[in-house]
Amino acid sequence: MRVFTYSEARKRLAEVLDLAENGEVVIKRRNGETFSLKRTRKAVSPLDIEGLKLDVSTTELVSAVRESRER
């Protein structure tokens, strides 16, 4: 975890964001307050495949999974 002062973080924002991609970065104000910065990941379904349009409803998908488990 890297710690930057507010002024350093402002001057080196691109570097701070690059470091936050792989872990946590702390930014410290002059008055002692600290703030944590880390990357957030967008929640995506593993079944959401770009460019593939199947028009399968949730009910049909659940039914197919249950059927395959019965075999």
C-alpha angles and dihedrals in degrees: 000000000000124000122210131181115238091254093049092048091051093050095043101035095140091054092046091053091047090053091047089058091070102032146335127315123196122209116200125202124214091253090058099258113140131204128196121222123192137153119266120213123218112239108239130175114243086223092059101098116177114239095017115108113181103157091218117156124223090248092054091047094050090047092052092049092049091048092051091050091054092060 
